[in-house]
Amino acid sequence: ATKHIAEVYLQDADEIDVTVLRYPRIVAPFDSNAITTFHEMISGDNDITLYGDGMNEFDFVHINDVVRFHQHLLDAGLPSGVFHVATDDAIRLVELVEEIGDAIDVRPRYECIPRDDLDEDFIEDDFLPHSNTLSNNKSKQSLGFDYAFPNVQDVLEDIIEMVAMVPK
């Protein structure tokens, strides 16, 4: 909520042009994120605990697209406005775990712990969002940006391929 208030305040300031960039989860092959963490756990034959029913949806954006989008904005003269740098695609948490398992030919072992079974102190208001997808229509249509990784499946495949190249 604090970020949103700052955005509104800045956008209401008539004397300055503001460019706001919003991202979902940015992922890189050699960074700790949901994809690399689940890959490590599944390939290591570890049990995975998913908090909630596993139906939560998450959008991931590849670090290469983030860097390319920043350059695209600079080349476009840094237009003002709010831009979502995202795939506009989502994957459920259980599907993410299954997809990673399929990609590395390992059947993942996971358990979903329903929200009702969690300690109230453990849950924050937005800890278990149902959906976390940002629309990228403005970045694609207004700015003509083409994502190298236009959907979650493309992001997932590239990250898994890169992680697999790292010697153990």
C-alpha positions, 0 to 999 in steps of 0.5 A: 500500500505504501508504494501505491500511495507514493505512486499516486502522490508522484503522479498527482504532482503536475510539475514532474513527469514520473515513470513507474515500473512494476514487476512481479517476481523477477527471476534469474538463473543464478539467483535464489527464487521460487524456480531455482529453489524448487529445482534444487529441492526437487533434484535433491529429492527433498520434500516441499511444503506449500503454504495454502492450497497451492492454487495461488497464481504467480507471474514471473518475469525473466531478468533479461526482459527486465534489462531489455525493458529498461533499455527500451524505456531509455531509448524511448525517451523515458515516457511518463506513466505506470508500466508493468514489466511482466509476462501477463501470464501466471502459473499456480504454485502446484503447477510450477512444482510439477512443471519443474519436476517434469523438466528434470524427470523427477516426481516432486514430493510436496504437501499443501498446508491449508491456510486454516491450519497455519498459525495466525502469527505466520500469516500476513494479510497478503502472504497467500495472494490468490493471483499475482498477475500484472498486465503488460498491455501498456508496455507492449502496445504503447511502447512496442516492447517485445518480450524475449520470454513472453510467458511463464513457460518460456521463463521456466524453461530458460531458467531450468536449462541454465540451472542445469548447466551449473556443475554440482 
